[in-house]
Amino acid sequence: MNRVCSIFSQLLQCFPRLEFESLVSKHQAERHARGFSCWGQFIAMLFCQLGRAHWLREICGGLASCEGKLRHLGLSDSPRRSTLAYANEHRPWELYREVFWKLKQRCISECQQRGHRFRFKNKLLSMDGSTVALCVWMYDWAHFQRAKGAVKLHLVLDHDGYLPSYAVITTGKKHEITVAREMRFDAGTILVFDKGYADYAWWKRLDQQGVFFVSRLREDAKYTVQGEREIASRNEHILLDQEITLTGYRQLGRDGWQGLRRIEVWLEDKQETMVLVTNHRRLSAATIAEIYRDRWQIEAFFKSIKQLLKLKTFVGTSERAVLTQIWTALIVMLLLRWLVLKARYGWSLSNLVALLRQQLFVYRHLWSWLDHPFTGPPTPALVEQFRLELV
């Protein structure tokens, strides 16, 4: 006898219902609701991401076709298309941002024991931004260029499990460095970013806060070499390791900024030289180069969320509808990465998304399916029936 609910229902157990309802009350999200709850909206938008539904009619139709299994999800009926569209347009998207933070805290607390792949104990974070293009005629609130619209996702990726730890969504006009200046990091953190964050005053502020950074040095950067550091003979791809003084009269004053390191790395696959800059003085140049190489995990995150989830096209045109869909996509991506980390089977993210889409309403234990996806459920033991003696 099957004693489990559907896989979709077991995934929803990662979001405690009482905690969700408290967030709904905090944001007054159901102030004008008439029968359709925020929980129902949340389930519909998760189904949009996990089921790869392309429009509102497909979301509502897909849930309606599984109506006998919706009670396990906490729904009595599938929503109407107009009802879901109205909820996405008028309900606060901040609710789903709070749901993301709550899930992130639980996932990261479990993944901290794994740590990153380096030997040092410092927290390692990557920071970057990615633009989602929109049609300016339909999304006039997200005006970016003359004939283009866009929203920008600013993300901080924790290398302990490669889980997103911080996210901000703005219009496309807001530059990454403007958002970065508003962030605060713990002392001892190693922050990795590309040369789009070239703000020397912000770099110096990070150094004063005890935060280490690794980035690429711009070609037009002005500096003076103070000395050469020794390079291990086995590190053939490290060309130079120099101590420099960075000069930037407008941002750093006349004296500049002493104590930085400039590292030249030869990239064999591209046949070119990459120049790195860091304020960390103890790690070897090869480790600094590997740290920056690991930054590409955040690029892989952006590529995965755009290719595997519903993020290039939207089921609503208002600002609230778009932000609600983006935050639910971040929630789903965080959940999927956590499942990959917890499962014993060596899942790739694309393979998990493809197979999970087919198994959403299958009644099977979630973790047994994740650990053994191509093994059938155990056959139930047959109970021997007693014979009735005829008198």
Buried (B, 14 or more C-beta within 10 A) or exposed (E): EEEBBBBBBBBBEBBEEEEBBEBBEEBEBBEEBEEBBBBBBBBBBBBBBBBBBEBBEBBBEBBEEBEEBBEBBBBEEBBEBEBBBBBBBBBBBBBBBBBBEBBBEBBBEBBEEEBBEBEBEBBBBBBBBBBBBBEBEEBEEBBBEEEBBBBBBBBBBBBBBBBBBBBBBBBBEBBBBEBBEEBEBEEEBBBBBBBBBBBBEBBBEBBEEEBBBBBBBEEEBEBEEEEEBEBEEEBEBBBBBBBBBBBBEEBBEEEBBEEBBBBBBBEEEEEEEBBBBBBBEEBBBBBBBBBBEBBEBBBEBBEBBBEBBBBEEBBBBBBBBBBBBBBBBBBBBBBBBBBBBBBEEEBEBEEBBEBBEEBBBBBBBBEEBBEEBEEEBEEEEEEEEEEEEEE
